[in-house]
Amino acid sequence: MEGAKVTKKNRSKTRSGQHTADAPAVDAFTRSALPSDLTWLPDMMAVGKSPLTAEAYVEAYLADPGEWYWTTILLHDPREIVLKRVLAIIEQAQLPRHEKALGQVGAGPLEDMMSEDLLDRLQHWLPFTPAMRHALSQVRMSSEPPVLQQRLKAMLSR
């Protein structure tokens, strides 16, 4: 649709109230999308290592989150990619064995990304697994707006 004219009918309204022609819909990256969408895997060749499968990456992260922390910080990759990694990690994690990894993704990237947008995306993951609940329980919410705090609390109670 190169050169498509933006009309009132095809304009999306963002949360800020500003209109854009290409405001993305909430990405429905779900459990079922994990095996087919591998765009979230870290580029291991960029750091001089062999590429990893999704299973190998998640297993490596869960086994040694300190070694793989760099793959879930927002300095290196776009927020969307990091969120997909975090969701893949949480999906495979088991409590209590992976408590450290879940704490790290909760207090790290999930806390950094906490917003209405994140909660919109997490709607697709309800009801939350024990692993997701644990990761989200590590997010410091005290500095977030009360409406966001209440929304997360309601989601966790489902």
C-alpha positions in Angstrom: 0.0 0.0 0.0 2.8 2.4 -0.8 1.5 5.9 -1.0 -1.8 5.0 0.5 -3.9 8.0 1.4 -4.7 8.4 5.1 -8.3 9.0 5.5 -10.5 9.4 8.6 -11.7 5.9 8.1 -8.3 4.2 8.1 -6.6 6.2 10.8 -6.0 4.5 14.1 -6.2 6.3 17.4 -3.4 5.7 19.9 -3.7 5.8 23.7 -2.3 9.3 23.6 -5.2 10.4 21.5 -3.1 11.2 18.5 -4.1 9.7 15.2 -1.6 7.7 13.1 -2.1 5.7 10.0 0.0 2.9 11.2 -0.6 2.6 14.9 -0.1 -1.1 15.6 -2.9 -3.2 17.0 -2.1 -5.0 20.2 0.2 -7.9 19.3 -1.5 -11.1 20.0 1.7 -13.1 20.7 0.2 -16.0 22.5 1.3 -19.4 23.7 0.3 -21.0 20.4 2.5 -18.5 18.5 5.7 -19.5 20.4 6.7 -22.4 18.1 5.9 -20.5 14.8 7.2 -17.0 15.5 11.0 -17.2 16.2 11.8 -13.6 15.5 12.5 -13.1 19.2 15.6 -15.4 19.4 18.8 -13.5 20.2 21.2 -13.0 17.3 24.0 -15.2 18.7 26.1 -14.8 15.6 26.4 -11.1 16.5 28.3 -12.1 19.6 30.4 -14.7 17.8 28.4 -17.8 18.8 26.3 -20.4 17.0 22.6 -19.8 16.6 20.3 -21.3 19.1 17.0 -23.0 18.8 14.1 -21.6 20.8 14.2 -24.6 23.2 18.0 -24.3 23.7 17.8 -20.6 24.4 15.0 -20.9 27.0 16.7 -23.9 28.7 20.0 -21.9 28.8 18.3 -18.9 30.3 16.4 -20.9 32.9 19.6 -22.8 33.9 21.7 -19.6 34.2 19.8 -16.4 34.1 22.9 -14.4 35.2 24.7 -15.5 32.1 21.8 -14.7 29.8 20.6 -11.5 31.4 21.8 -9.4 28.5 19.2 -11.0 26.2 16.3 -9.5 28.2 17.4 -5.9 28.8 15.9 -3.2 26.7 19.3 -1.7 25.7 20.1 -4.2 23.0 16.8 -5.1 21.3 13.4 -3.6 20.7 10.8 -3.9 23.5 8.6 -6.2 21.4 11.4 -8.7 20.9 12.4 -8.6 24.6 8.8 -9.2 25.6 8.5 -12.2 23.4 11.7 -13.6 24.9 10.3 -13.0 28.4 7.0 -14.7 27.6 8.8 -17.7 26.1 11.0 -18.0 29.2 8.0 -17.7 31.5 6.0 -20.2 29.5 8.7 -22.9 30.0 9.6 -22.0 33.6 8.6 -24.3 36.5 8.4 -23.2 40.2 10.3 -23.5 42.4 13.2 -24.7 40.2 13.3 -21.5 38.1 12.4 -19.0 40.8 15.6 -17.0 40.1 15.0 -16.6 36.4 11.4 -15.6 37.0 12.4 -13.1 39.5 15.0 -11.6 37.1 12.5 -11.2 34.3 9.9 -9.8 36.7 12.1 -7.3 38.4 13.9 -6.5 35.1 12.2 -6.3 31.8 8.6 -6.7 33.0 9.1 -3.9 35.5 10.8 -1.7 32.9 7.9 -2.3 30.4 5.0 -2.0 32.9 2.3 0.0 31.2 -1.3 -0.2 30.0 0.2 -1.6 26.7 2.0 -4.4 28.5 -1.2 -5.4 30.4 -3.1 -5.2 27.1 -0.6 -7.7 25.7 -0.7 -9.9 28.8 -4.5 -10.3 28.5 -3.8 -13.0 25.9 -2.0 -15.0 28.5 -4.9 -15.2 31.0 -5.4 -17.1 33.1 -1.8 -16.7 34.3 0.3 -19.7 35.1 2.0 -19.9 38.5 5.3 -18.9 36.7 3.7 -15.8 35.2 2.2 -14.9 38.6 5.6 -15.2 40.2 7.3 -13.1 37.6 4.6 -10.4 37.8 4.8 -10.4 41.6 8.4 -9.3 41.4 7.4 -6.1 39.6 7.6 -3.0 41.9 4.2 -1.4 41.4 4.5 1.3 44.1 5.6 4.0 41.6 2.9 3.1 39.0 -0.4 4.9 38.8 -3.1 3.5 41.0 -5.3 2.5 38.0 -2.4 0.4 36.7 -1.8 -1.2 40.1 -5.5 -2.1 40.3 -5.6 -3.5 36.8 -2.7 -5.8 37.4 -4.1 -6.9 40.8 -7.4 -7.8 39.1 -5.6 -9.7 36.4 -3.6 -11.6 39.0 -6.8 -12.6 40.8 -8.3 -14.3 37.8 
